[in-house]
Amino acid sequence: MKLKNIIFSATFLLLPLILFTNCSQSSTAAKDAGKTTVKTAVTTTTATKTDTVINPVTYPPLNKKLYDSLMKKLAHGDTTGRWPVKNAPYPLPGAILPFKRVVAYYGNLYSKKMGILGELPPNEMLARLHEEVKNWQKADPSTPVQPALHYIAVVASGDPGKDGKYRHRMPFKQIDTVLYLAKKAHAIVFLDIQVSLSNIRAELPLLEKYIEMPQVHIGIDPEFSMKDGTLPGKKIGTFDASDINYVSDYLANVVRKYNLPPKIFIVHRFTRKMVTNYKNIKLHKEIQFVMNMDGWGEPDLKTGTYRNFIYPEPVQFTGFKLFYKNDIKKAPHHMLTPQEVLKYKPYPIYIQYQ
């Protein structure tokens, strides 16, 4: 299996791996994502504060009985005692999970090769997302579906940049555009961080003006956390529970500071070493933690990854990533349907399309 071609401006050899990777992004995409002068069909949109900010809402108290029943439902009949996770805190009022399933489109507006979010013209992309929402609603009528846009806000790159950190921070006006598009689609937003040779403590606080918005949530990608100084793309990176706990603590503090509903926190994973010391990951009532199975390949391969790296190491919720192109590269050339994904144990409550 192959390590993914990420947003690199430099050419590198793909390394043989025992597991498949989470996306396919070309060197051209790296150049595009690293430029703040590139124009797309949506960068000229004027996004006002009214467009991008959802007014604060007073939420009713959490229905703990309903919450418990839905968590048991997500366990999908698991009898090992792993699922649902024991001793997890109840979330604050306004929690999205497990009351809704999130269906997200992933990518970057500067590149057509980093995911469906930037591949299609905005209106076409939103229309297609709406169709996927309907597909999931049909597959599981008992669980309402929340659409989302999952935008890569800090992008790993083959270009070292001015500070030599091999990552590019996307301009705020691009994030504003994503917020504008999300409001049109009644969607929430995820800002994803690929730290590369930087670190999560340097990158996350720069996004606080967005994190304080109730509709904005966070994702981090261990694959591009290169703690030993290896350039991104040469091998798979890693986050430790201590890194993840930093993000959780930070988000929890923002939630408390601005009196927000819980933040959903996504961590991508497709190997065991991408997340170390998972038992030390701390949960908070202010966040909802999702370990997202982020890998591409044929159905049997994806099933094995979910079974080996998501199911046996429970934290709180699970997610599942689907690739419109990479999942059909090899026989049987088939991307899993919602009905097929809903055969997994536990049920993924976050679904991401690239």
N, C-alpha and C positions, 0 to 999 in steps of 0.2 A: 504494500500500500504506500501511498505517497503523501509526503508533507505538502501542505497547500502552497500554491503560488500566491503570496500576499502582495500587497501594494508596493512592490519593490521597483525602484528605478535601476537597480543593479541586477545583473543576471546571475542566477545561482543554480546549482544542480539540485534536483529533487532527491531527497534522501530516502532510501528504502526504510520503511517502518513496519512494525508488526501490527499497527493499527491505522485506520484511515483518518483523514483530517477533516476539519470542520468547514472548509469552504475552498473555493478556487478563485483566486484573484490574481490578475496578471501584472506584469511590470508596468504596463501602460496605465493600469488603474492606480498604481502607486504614484506615478508622476501627476496624474490628474488630482488625486486626493491631496497631494502635498502643495498644490498651487491654490492660492487664494484669489487669483485673478481670472480663473476659468469661469465662463458664463454658461449657465444651463437655462433650461426653459423656466425654472422657478426662482432663480437667484434675483430676478428683477422684481419679484413680488414685494410689495410694501406691507410688512407685518406690524401692525400696531399693538399696543399693550392690550387693547380690547380683544384683538385676534388671538393673542398667545396666552393669556392668563384666564384661568377659570376662577370665577368668584368663589370665595370661601363658602362652605356649606356646613350647616350643623347636622351631624349624623345622629340617628337614634342609637341607643345603647346596643351593644353586641348581643345578638340572640345566641347565647352559648349552647343551648340545646340544639339549635339548628346547625351551628358551627360543628359541634361534635358529630352530628349525624352525617354531615357532608364530608368531614375528614375520614370517617369510617367508610363512606362510599368510595372515596378516592383510593383507599387501600385495596379495593377490588378483590376482596376475599382473602387477602394475605393471612396466612396462619402461622407465620414464623415469629410474630411479635415485633417485627421491624416497623411495620406500617399499620396504622398511623403512628407517627413519632411520639414517643412518650415524653411527658413533662415539658412539652413545648408551651410557651406562654400564649394565652389568648391575645388576639390582636386588639388594637384600639378600634373604636367605632369608625366606620367608613372603609374597613378592609375590603379589598376586591376579592381576594382568595379566601376560601374555596367557593365563594358564592357565584363567581363568574369564571369562565375559562378565557384566558387572554390569547388572542390570535394576532401575531405580529408580522409585519413586513420589515426585513432587515436590509441595510445597505448604507450607501453614502451618495449624496446628491452630485458629487463631483465625478462619479464613475459609474459606467454601465456594467462593470464587471465585478463589482463588489456585492451585488445583491439586487433583488427585485425592486427595492426602494428607489434606487437611482437608475435602474435599467429602462423603465418605461416613462413616458410623459406623465406628469402628475395626475391628471384626471383619469387616465387609463389605469395607472397604478392603483388609485383609490377605488376605482370600479372593480378591479380584480380582487383587491382585498375584501371588498364587500361580498363578492361571490364566495370567497373562502370562508368568511364569517357565516354565510348562509349554509355552506356545506357542513361546517362543524355544528351549527345549530340543528341541522337535520340529523346528523349522526348521534347527537346526544341532546334531545329536546329538553331534558330536565335541567341542563346547565346553561344559563344565558352566556352569550359570547361578548367579550369586550375587545374591540379592535384596537390595534396599537401600531405605532411606527417605531422601529428600533434602529436608531441612527448611530453610526460609528463616529463619535465626536473627537476621539483621539486615535490616530491611525498609525500603526507600525509601518515603517518604510525602510527601503534600502538606501535612502538618502539620509546622511547623518544630520542634516540641518545645522543651524548656526551653533547649537550647543552640543552637537555630537551625540544626541540621545536617540537618533533613528526613529523618531515619531513626529507626526505633524498634528498640531491642534487645529481643529476646524474653526473658521471664523464664526463669531457669534451670529452674524446675519444669516448664516446657513442654518444654524440651530433655530433661529427665529422663523425661518421659512418652514422647517419641519413642524414647528408648533402651529403655524398657520394651517398647513395641510392637515395636521391632526385634528384641529378644531373643525375643519370642514367635514371630516369623516367621523366626528364624535369619538375620536380615538385618544388614547393616552400615549405618552412618549417615553421611550427608554433612550438614555444616552450611554453609549458603550465606550469603554476605555481600553485601549491596547497600549500598555506603558512602554514596551520595548526596553531600552536601556535607562529609561527614567524609572520612577516608582510611583505607586498609587498615592503615597502621601504628598507628592508634588503635584499630581494631576487632579485629584478629586476636588480639592478646595476651589480650584479655578472655575468650577461649574456650579458653585453654590447659588448664584443668582437664579439659576434654573432649577436646582434641586429644591429651593424653597417654594416652587410652584406645586400645587397639589397634584397636577396631572403628569408630573415628570418623575421618572423612576430611573434606576441605574443598573448597568451591567458591566462586568469586568471579564477580561479574557486572559486566563492564565497562559494560553499558548504563546502569547507575546510578552510575557514577563521574563526577561532574560537576566536573571540574577547574577550569572557568572560572566557577563560581558560578551557572551556569544551574540553575534548579530541575529536579528529575528529572521526566521526562515531556515536557519542552519540546523536547528533542532527545536523540539517542543519545550516551551517555558513552563513556569510553575508559580503558583501562589501557595503560601502556607496559611494555615488557619489564622495566624497572627495578622497577616495582610487582610484577610477577609474580615476579621474582627475589627480592624481599624475602620473599614468601610461601614460595617454595621453600626459601630459606635457613632461614626460621623453622621450617618443618615438618621439615627435615632435622636441625636442632639438637634439636628435641623427640624425634625418632626416636632420635638418638644418646643423648640424656640418659636416656631411659627404656627403652632397649634394645628398641625396637619393630620390628615389620615395616614395610615401606614404606607411606607414606601415598599414597593416590590424590588428586590435585589436579586439580580440574575448572575450566576457564575457558570460560565461555559466549561464543559468537560467532555473529553473522550478518551483519556487515559487515566490510570490511577495516580501517576506522579504529578499530573497537572494540579492536583489539590492534595496537599500533605497535611497530616494530623487532623483529618476531618472531625474526629471526635471532640476536638477542642473548639470547634466553631460554636460561637455563642449566639443564641436567639434573643430577640427583644420583641416586646409588644409593639414597638414602633416600626418594625420591618417584617416583611414576608419573604423568606429565603427560598429561592428556586435553584436547584442544581439542574442545569440544562444539558441534555445529551446533544452535544454539538459535533456531529460527525456525519460524513457522507459515504454513501456506498449502496450496494444492493440490499434488499430487505433483510436477508439473513445476517449480514454483517452489522446492520444497525440494531437488529434485535440482540445480537451478542454483546454489543457495546452497552446497550441499556441494561442488560441482565448482569454484566460483569462490573460496571463502574458506576451505575446509578442506583439500581435496586439494592445491592448489599451494603451501601454506605449511606443510610438515611440521614438527612438533616432536617428538612421540613416539607417542601414541595418539590415536584419534579417537572422538568420541561423536556421538549422534544423538538429537534430541528429537522426541517425538510428542505431539500434542494431541488429546484425545478429542473436543473440541468445535470448536476453531478450525480444525483441518485439514479439516473437512468443511463449512465455511461456504460455500465456492464450488465450482462444478462442477469435477470430477465428484463432489464430496461424498464423498470417499473418503480414509480415513486409511491410510497405507502399512502393509502387513503385514510381519511379520518376514522372510518370504521375499523381499519386494520390497526391503527395506532391505539385505538381504544381497547385493544386486546391486551395491552401491556399492563403489568402489575408493578407498582401502582399506576393509576391513571395519570398521565401528564396533564397538568392544569395550565401550563404555558406552552404554546405552540408557535414556533418561529419558522418563517419561510424565507429562503434566500434565493 
